[in-house]
Amino acid sequence: MHIIPLPAFRDNYIWLMHDGRHAVVVDPGDAAPVEAALQALGLQLEAILVTHHHADHVGGLAALLELRRVPVYGPAAESIEHVSHPVCEGDEIHLAAPMLSLRVLEVPAHTAGHVAYVGMDIEPGVLFCGDTLFSAGCGRLFEGTPAQLDAALTRLAALPESTRVFCAHEYTLANLAFARAAEPHNPARDRYASACEALRAQGKPTLPSTIGREREINPFLRCDSPSLLAAVHAHSGERPQDSRACRAALRAWKDNF
């Protein structure tokens, strides 16, 4: 199974999975890069996965469906035009071509019905998390609550450390700038930042990351770090008593960073 990023808009990634003949795309906010990739690689689109309702993730659905009929999987808790297969927590998606099985996780926070897709039979594992988790960061709380953010990130952080994290935006360098402020002393984060800066200088994506790496460098997954807790305390004036309070304080800080 090949997984490639299709850049869209300013900093989106549409993820395309294929086996050399058949393809699945995730969060096609724009149809044009998908159509171009399908034609260039000689692929047939078999299915579409959607994580949430924002236009930069679903805007290409109508155009992609004009000339073909394929299943579109998306969160049952959100009203998204063209979703033919609404999915909920624990649902499984089994595709014959490309041969692929995914499990649905409900991770409301960024939006009220946001879902993620976890590969069930791919090693190392894969996670398509939309805008819930980014490398070195997480999504804004547009519709969800701090409690939901805490629950969603706790679930994702518990996945096997080798799980590859396919986020939907190239926000890594900006997130790392905040991570330096939030956790001043983190050598692993600094090494990762240097590697990411080199990749971006070459025009290459910083993604996918891995769950293991994010546990090391992502402040939103490091609420037990003494230096992070001290920085949050210094910034907010209060020392967080648990991960929920820590993540809420970090999110509020990042929103105005």
Protein Blocks (a to p, Z undefined) as FASTA:
>chain_A
ZZddddehjlpccddddehjaccdehiabfklmmmmmmmnopacfbdcdfbfcfklmmmm
mmmmmmoccdddddfkbccehiabdcdehiacddfbdcdddddddddfkbmkbccdddfk
bccddddehjmbcghiacddfkbcfklmmmmmmmmmmpcfklccddfbdfklmmmmmmmm
mmmbafklmmmmmmmmmmmmnopafbdcdfklmmmmmmklmmmbfklmmmmmmmnopacf
bfklmmmmmmmmmmmZZ
